[in-house]
Amino acid sequence: QKSSLTTTASGGKGHTHPICSMEYLEGGAGLVTGASDGRVNFWSLANLRDPAESLQVGTSLSCLAVSPESETLVCGDETGALYTIQSSQTSLGGGGGQRSRRQVRKINAGADAHFGMITSICTKTQKAAGRAGISKGFLRGAGGLFLTAGVDWTVKLWSPAYTDKPLLSLVSHSYDYMSDAQWSPAHPSLCATASSNGTICLWNFASSFEEPITGFDGIVVEPDGGSGRGLNKLKWSQDGRRMIVASADRVHVLSLAEDVVRQKGDESEKIMSHFQARALLDNE
């Protein structure tokens, strides 16, 4: 079986700074890459020599993610700023040099924004149940929620379809920076956060906004977290029953209990009801 490797040409119109993030677009037919100088390139997999579109988003990009329902991009940078890039709904089949019709918008969170670098962004990957409206490029309802993690000890929960302010700000009780936050691909209200102190926490927002189901001490994955073995990234299995966690030079696989991964009713609806009861979202 033969395989081919396509690379961008040096000296072309690709990136000139380190690429910090990459995601698929258009059902796998396209690719988006973000570099540390704030350059975001959109590529067709049929032509990786030159980007189909190129945008400047701030000056210090650190991560990005794609909202699959609308293909809106969320970008975070080293200053704690968040930007959205709304899809133009056009094909990525052309060559480089064409003017982008994508809209870039800075999320104006004010004093509630991250203070310092955003280390991770995670959008929902589960398809929304029923037909939810789209506002500002994001689904209304639980399908439009996304998570960010930062060096300011916090993980924040956002819903730009309703407000530019974060709905929740979860502070690390150990005052260590948060390296990653990821939604479960199989459970609409379950997420995991990873910390530089070597622990992960599991949250079920349908049950509580105040305390993770693992307790504030979390699950110790790297006992030597305080000596430079903090966690870097985590990834769920597609069925949401296992998780792989990476530190500086180790990889760990965790299996979750059935009681943790099993859904209990309509948990997407429970999350939104909790937000509405706290007057954090409108009822429309």
N, C-alpha and C positions, 0 to 999 in steps of 0.2 A: 504494500500500500504506500503510495507516494503522498507526501505532504509538501506544501509550499509555504514559505515564510516571506511576507511582504513587509518592508520597512520604509519609513519616511526617508526621503533623500536629505543628506546633510547639506546645509546651505539653502534649503528650500524655504517654504513658508510655514514650517512647523514650529515647535517650541524651541526657545533658546535658553530656557531656565528649566530646572528640574520639574518633572510632572509629579504632582502630589495626589492626583485622583483621576479615575477613569470609570466610565459607566457606558453600558449599551443603551441605544435608542432605537426607536422605530422597529420594535420586535426583533432586534438583533441585526438589522440592516445598516445601522449607523452607530457611531461611537462619539462620545464627548470626552475631552481631556481637559484638565485644568492644571496650570503651572504656577509656581511660587511667585511669579511676577504679575499674577492677575490675568494672564491671557487664557481664555477659554476657546478651544478649537472644536468644531464639529466636523466629523469625518464620515465619508462613505466607505464602507468596507471594500467597495469595488475600486477605490482610489485612495490609497494611503500616502500618496506622494505629496499632495497638497490638501489642506483642509477645505471643506466646502464652505464653511463660514468661520469667522473669527471675531471674537469680542474681547474688549478690555473690561474686566470687572474688578475694580479696586486696584491695589498694587501689591497685595501679599496674600494670595489665595492659599488656603490650607486644606480644604476638603470640599467635596460637592456630592450631591445625591439627586436622583431623578424620581419625581412622583409619577408612577407608571400609568395612572389613569389619564393624566393630561399631558405628560412629558414635560411638565414644568421643572426646571432645575432650581435647586437651592444651593447656594455657595456660601461658605464661611471663610473668614480670613484671620490673619494673625492679630488683628486689633479687636476681634470680637464682633465685627460687623457681619450681617447676613444680607444676602442679595438673592432675588429670584430672577430667573430668565424664563419668560413665558414663551412657549413654543409658537412658531409662526405657522405650524401645520403644513410646512412645505417639505418636499423631498430633499435628501442629502445627496442626490445623484450627480450634481454638477461639480465642476472643478473649483479651484480656489479663485479668489478675487471678487466674488459677487458680494454685494452689500447685504448685510444681515437685516432681516425684518423682525428679529426677536426683540422683545421688550425687556430691558433690564430695570429692575426696581429695587431700591434699598429698603429693607424692612426697618422702619423707624421705631425701635423699641425703647429709645431714650435711656434712662438710667437702669432699665430692666434688662438691657443687653448684656452679653458676656463681657467680662473685663479681662481681656487677654485672648490668646489664640483659641479658636474653636478646633478641637481635635477630631470631631466626628459628627456626621449628620446621618440620620436614618429616617427615610420615609416609609409609609406602609406599602407592603407588597401584596397584601390580600386584596382581591377584588371586592369592591363595595357591594353590599347587598342592596338590590333594588336600584332605582335611578336617583342619584343624589346630584343636586345642582352644583355647578362650578362657579366659584367667585375668586377673582384675582389669581386665576390659574390653579386653584386648589379645590378639591371636593369639600362640600359642606358635610358635616357629620364626622364620625370617627375615622373615616377613610382618609381625611385630609390632615390628620395629626402627624407631626414629625418631631423627632428628638434631636437635640444637640448636646454635645459634651464639651467641656472646656477646662483650661488650666486654672480657672477661677474657682475650682472645687465644686462646680455645679453641673447638673444635667437639667436642661430646660425642655418643656413640652410646649409646642406651638400649634396654632391653627390660623394661618393667615387669611383663610376665607372669612373669618369673623373679626380678627383683631391683629395688629402688629405687635402687641404685647404678649410675652409668654404667659400661658395659662398656669403653668406650674414652674417652680424653680426648686429642684431637689439639691440640698447642700450636703456634701460629704462631711460626716461627723468627725472624720479623722483629719480633715483639712489637707487632703492629698488631691492632686489634680486628677480629673476624670479623663480617661484615655479613649473610651468607646461607650456607645449606647446603641442597642439593636433591638428592634421589635421581633417578637416571635413570628415566623412566617405562617404559623398554623393557629395562633391564638390571638384574637383581636385586641386584648387588653393587657397582654403579658409582654414585658420587656426585660432586658438584662443590661446592667451597667458594669463597666470595668474600671478599676482604679489603679493608680500608680503605687498603692500600698500592697498590691498583690491580692486583692479581694474582688469578688463580684457580688452584686445584689440583684435579686429578682423582684420585680414590681408587678402587681396586678392592679391596675388603676380602676377596675370595676369593683374592687374590694376596698382599697384605701389609697388616698393621696398622701397620707402622712407617714406611713411606715412600710418598708419593703417586707415581703413575705419571708425573707431570709433573716429579718432583724437588721438593725443598723450596723452590726459588726460584719454582716455578709458572710460569704463562703470564702474561707482562706484557700486560695489556689496556689499562691507562691508564699510560703512561710518567710522567705527572705526578701519580701517586697521592700522593706525599709532599707535594704543594702543594695539597691539598684536593680532588683529583679521584679520591678513593677509590671503590671499587665499592659500589653500594647493593643491587642485587637481580640475580638470574639466573633464567632460565626455560628449561627444556628443550623442544625440539620433541617431539611425541607419539611419533615414531619413534626418539628418542634420538640422532639423528645431528647435530643442530645445537643451538646454545644462544644465547640472546639475553642480553646483559649490560648493565646500566644503571649509569652513574655520575652525577655531579651534573647534567651537561647533555649527555651523549652516550649513544648506544645502539650497541652493537657486536654483530655476529652472527658466531659461530664455527662452523666445520664441523670435525667430528672424524674422525680417520682410522678406516678400517674395522677395523684391529687393536684399536682402543680400544673400539669399540661392539659388536664381535662376542662373543657368549657362547661360553665354552669349557667345555662340560659343564654339570653341575648346580651352578651357582655359589651358589645359596641353601644347598644342602647343605654346600658347602665352607666357607661362613662359619660355620655352626653347628658344624661339626666342629672348626674352629680354636678357637672359644670353649670347646668342651668339652675339647679337648686342653690348654688353659690353665687348666682348672678354673674358668672364669668362669661357666659354666652347668652345670646338672645334666643328666643323660642321659635324663631321663624324657620 
